[in-house]
Amino acid sequence: MKALTAARWIQWCIIMVVVIVPITATTTEDEAVGKKLSYTTVTFELKYGVEPLKGYSSFLTRLRNAVEAPTRACGLQFTRKVPLTGKQYVLVDLKFSNTQWVTLGIDAKDLYVWAYQDNVKYNGKFRANFLGDAPQSAKNSLFPGSTKRTTRFGGNYNSLEPAAGVTRNNIVLGTQNLDGAIKRVYGKQEGVLNQGKDEAKFFLIAIQMVAEAARFKFMEQGIVKGDKTTAFKAKMVAFQNDWDPISQAIHRAEAAARKCTTISPTLVISNTGYRQEVNRVDAVKNDMGLLKYKSIGSSVVNSILADDGGSSLEFLESAVL
């Protein structure tokens, strides 16, 4: 009887090992893969002088090229829905000297900025600062070996703008402002970052000048020209909120019988102080720098738009952003 009991105990131990070990191994494997990957790094060197934004447009071009799919939609670049292995993220170095910079960790498929790391060691280790809503997959993959810290605010604008104490309509964009925002977080202890609005403002400015400007060509051009008009800001916010529906409308036009000509149903790009009804691809094509990947469910969204004139999609977009 004792021998039988002992045999059953050994059998249960074997079962437990079989069930538990693969889970542990998977976690270890994910972490190991993250440590081995070396993501593409795109660098922007902040410069002053006669041409303070010299190199900015070429930087954004290199960023778009780093995340683009191999094909085009109506001649426009778009992101890969499933990035290649080792290309799931792209790193952006924002350098304000030869030895001082912050690195942004960006999701390659949608250009979401999830974190930054400054080129400073704290207690012997680098520190990566992740937004409050950053997914665990980003935390596992970006900045391996660094101390991981999470901010008290998320990356969506409903959280980020109040934390920064400024809205996209009011924020000033340009090299000097980006430089100042970087220096207010660079080398700062965690206790300092947890107080005040500097870190949220840095994220807001960096997201505008990197991710959003890569998506929208008119925004890149406006920043280079120093456009601070109310009209520019209103259009900027409206297009940012509607990046996905604009992208899907152009993808549908690419697949239409009259390729890249009409947009149907009518696409409404709107926000407080701005409204544009778009029926033709050429009405928005020159405004775009990078489209989002083609969504499988775009035909479903299309039918919803046809039923209610687009109000459901506008609500969903505003809720997400």
C-alpha positions in Angstrom: 0.0 0.0 0.0 2.8 2.4 0.9 4.6 1.5 -2.3 1.4 2.3 -4.3 1.0 5.6 -2.5 4.6 6.5 -3.2 4.2 5.6 -6.8 1.1 7.9 -7.1 3.0 10.7 -5.4 5.9 10.4 -7.9 3.3 10.3 -10.8 1.7 13.6 -9.5 5.1 15.3 -9.2 5.9 14.3 -12.8 2.5 15.8 -13.9 3.1 19.0 -12.0 6.6 19.3 -13.6 5.1 18.8 -17.1 2.4 21.4 -16.6 4.5 24.1 -14.9 7.9 24.0 -16.6 6.6 25.0 -20.1 5.0 28.2 -18.7 8.3 29.2 -16.9 10.3 28.3 -20.0 8.0 30.5 -22.2 8.5 33.5 -20.0 12.2 33.0 -19.9 12.3 32.6 -23.7 10.4 35.9 -24.2 12.8 37.8 -22.0 15.8 36.2 -23.7 14.4 37.2 -27.2 13.9 40.8 -26.0 17.5 40.9 -24.8 18.9 39.6 -28.0 16.9 41.9 -30.4 18.6 45.1 -31.5 15.9 47.4 -33.0 16.6 49.9 -35.7 17.7 53.3 -34.2 16.9 56.6 -36.0 18.7 59.7 -34.7 17.8 63.3 -34.7 20.4 65.8 -33.6 18.9 69.0 -32.2 20.6 72.1 -33.7 20.4 75.8 -33.3 21.5 78.7 -35.5 20.1 79.9 -38.9 18.4 76.6 -39.6 17.3 75.2 -36.2 15.3 72.4 -37.8 18.0 71.4 -40.4 17.8 67.7 -40.8 14.3 67.4 -39.2 12.6 66.4 -42.5 15.3 63.9 -43.4 15.0 62.4 -39.9 11.2 61.9 -40.3 11.8 60.3 -43.7 14.2 57.8 -42.2 11.7 57.1 -39.4 9.0 56.4 -42.0 11.3 54.2 -44.0 12.2 52.2 -40.8 8.6 51.1 -40.3 7.1 51.0 -43.8 5.5 48.0 -45.4 6.9 46.8 -48.8 4.0 48.2 -50.8 2.1 51.5 -51.1 -1.5 52.7 -50.8 -2.2 55.3 -53.5 1.6 56.0 -53.5 1.7 56.5 -49.7 3.8 54.6 -47.2 2.0 52.6 -44.5 3.1 50.6 -41.5 3.2 46.8 -41.4 0.3 45.2 -39.5 2.7 42.4 -38.4 6.3 43.8 -38.3 9.1 41.4 -39.1 10.9 39.7 -36.2 13.3 42.2 -34.7 11.4 45.1 -36.2 8.5 45.3 -33.8 9.8 48.4 -32.3 12.0 51.3 -33.5 14.2 53.4 -31.3 14.6 57.2 -31.8 17.6 59.0 -30.3 17.0 62.7 -29.6 20.5 64.1 -29.1 21.2 67.5 -27.6 25.0 66.8 -27.4 27.4 64.2 -28.4 27.1 62.4 -25.1 23.6 63.4 -24.0 20.4 62.0 -25.4 17.1 60.3 -24.7 15.9 57.3 -26.6 12.2 56.8 -27.4 10.8 53.3 -27.7 8.1 53.3 -30.4 5.8 50.5 -31.6 6.5 50.0 -35.3 3.0 49.1 -36.4 1.2 52.2 -35.1 4.0 54.6 -34.0 2.8 54.6 -30.4 5.5 56.0 -28.1 5.6 53.7 -25.1 8.7 54.8 -23.2 12.0 56.8 -23.1 15.4 56.1 -21.6 18.0 58.8 -20.9 21.7 58.2 -21.3 22.3 58.2 -17.6 22.9 55.4 -15.1 21.0 55.4 -11.8 22.6 53.2 -9.2 24.7 51.5 -11.9 21.8 50.8 -14.3 19.9 52.7 -17.0 16.3 53.5 -16.3 13.5 53.1 -18.8 10.4 55.2 -18.1 7.2 53.6 -19.5 3.8 55.3 -19.9 1.1 54.1 -17.5 -0.8 52.3 -20.3 2.2 50.7 -22.0 1.5 47.0 -22.7 3.5 44.3 -21.0 4.9 43.2 -24.4 6.5 46.6 -24.8 8.0 46.4 -21.3 9.3 43.0 -22.0 10.9 44.0 -25.3 12.2 47.5 -24.9 15.3 48.6 -23.1 16.4 45.1 -21.7 18.6 45.2 -18.7 17.3 48.6 -17.6 15.3 49.4 -14.4 11.7 49.7 -15.5 9.6 52.6 -14.1 6.0 53.5 -14.9 4.6 57.0 -15.1 1.4 58.1 -13.2 -0.2 59.0 -16.5 -1.0 57.2 -19.8 -0.1 58.0 -23.4 -3.6 58.8 -24.6 -4.3 62.5 -24.9 -7.2 62.4 -22.4 -4.6 61.5 -19.7 -1.5 63.1 -21.1 -2.8 66.6 -21.7 -4.1 67.2 -18.1 -0.9 65.8 -16.7 1.2 68.1 -18.9 -1.0 71.1 -18.0 -1.2 72.0 -21.7 -3.2 70.9 -24.8 -2.1 70.1 -28.3 -3.9 73.3 -29.4 -1.7 75.4 -27.1 1.7 73.6 -27.0 4.6 75.3 -28.9 6.5 72.9 -31.2 10.1 73.3 -32.3 13.7 72.4 -31.6 14.1 74.8 -28.7 11.0 73.5 -27.0 11.9 69.9 -27.5 15.4 70.6 -26.2 14.1 72.3 -23.1 11.6 69.5 -22.5 14.3 66.9 -22.8 16.6 68.7 -20.3 13.8 68.9 -17.8 13.7 65.1 -17.5 17.3 64.2 -18.4 19.2 62.9 -15.4 16.4 63.6 -12.9 15.7 61.3 -10.0 12.4 59.4 -9.9 11.1 61.5 -7.0 11.5 64.6 -9.1 9.8 63.1 -12.2 6.9 62.0 -10.0 6.2 65.6 -9.2 5.0 68.4 -11.4 4.2 68.4 -15.1 7.6 68.3 -16.8 7.7 64.6 -17.7 4.2 64.6 -19.2 5.0 67.7 -21.2 8.2 66.1 -22.5 6.1 63.1 -23.7 3.5 65.4 -25.3 6.1 67.4 -27.2 8.1 64.3 -28.2 5.0 62.5 -29.5 4.0 65.5 -31.5 7.4 66.1 -33.1 8.2 62.5 -33.7 5.3 60.1 -34.1 2.5 62.6 -35.2 4.8 64.6 -37.5 5.9 61.3 -39.2 2.2 60.5 -39.8 1.3 63.9 -41.3 3.4 65.7 -43.9 1.5 69.0 -43.4 2.5 68.8 -39.7 6.1 68.3 -40.5 6.0 71.3 -42.8 4.2 73.4 -40.3 6.8 72.7 -37.6 9.7 73.5 -40.0 8.0 76.8 -40.9 7.2 77.6 -37.3 3.4 77.8 -37.9 1.7 78.6 -34.6 -1.6 79.7 -36.1 -4.9 78.5 -34.6 -5.9 77.1 -38.0 -2.8 74.9 -38.1 -3.3 73.6 -34.6 -7.0 72.9 -35.2 -6.2 70.9 -38.3 -3.4 69.1 -36.6 -5.6 67.9 -33.7 -8.4 66.8 -36.1 -6.1 64.8 -38.3 -4.4 63.2 -35.3 -7.7 62.0 -33.9 -8.7 60.6 -37.3 -5.4 59.0 -38.5 -7.0 55.5 -38.6 -10.2 56.4 -40.5 -8.1 58.5 -43.0 -5.8 55.6 -43.5 -8.5 53.0 -44.0 -10.3 55.3 -46.5 -7.2 55.5 -48.6 -6.6 51.8 -48.3 -10.2 51.2 -49.6 -9.5 53.7 -52.5 -6.4 51.7 -53.4 -8.6 48.6 -53.8 -11.5 50.3 -55.6 -12.3 49.9 -59.3 -11.4 53.5 -59.9 -8.1 53.2 -58.1 -7.1 56.0 -55.8 -9.7 58.4 -57.0 -12.7 58.7 -54.8 -13.3 58.2 -51.1 -16.7 56.6 -50.4 -18.5 57.1 -48.2 -17.6 60.7 -47.5 -14.8 60.9 -44.8 -15.4 63.7 -42.3 -12.3 64.9 -40.5 -13.4 67.2 -37.7 -12.7 68.6 -34.3 -13.4 71.8 -32.5 -12.6 74.6 -34.9 -12.0 72.3 -37.9 -14.1 70.3 -40.3 -13.2 68.8 -43.7 -15.4 66.6 -45.8 -13.3 64.4 -48.1 -14.6 62.7 -51.2 -11.3 62.4 -53.2 -8.0 60.9 -52.4 -6.1 63.9 -53.7 -7.9 66.1 -51.2 -5.8 64.6 -48.3 -2.9 62.7 -50.0 -0.4 65.5 -49.7 -1.2 66.0 -46.0 -0.2 62.4 -45.2 3.3 61.2 -44.4 2.6 57.6 -43.2 -0.7 55.6 -43.2 -1.6 53.1 -40.6 -1.7 49.4 -41.8 -4.8 48.2 -43.5 -7.4 47.0 -41.0 -9.2 43.7 -41.7 -12.4 45.2 -40.3 -12.4 48.3 -42.4 -15.3 47.0 -44.5 -17.4 46.7 -41.3 -16.4 50.2 -40.3 -17.4 51.3 -43.8 -20.9 50.0 -43.4 -21.2 51.7 -40.0 -20.2 55.0 -41.5 -22.7 54.6 -44.3 -25.5 54.0 -41.7 -24.8 56.9 -39.4 -22.8 59.4 -41.3 -19.6 58.6 -39.3 -20.7 59.7 -35.9 -20.0 56.2 -34.4 -16.4 56.2 -35.7 -15.8 59.7 -34.5 -17.0 58.7 -31.0 -14.7 55.6 -31.0 -11.7 57.6 -32.1 -12.2 60.3 -29.5 -12.7 57.6 -26.8 -9.4 55.9 -27.8 -7.4 59.1 -28.0 
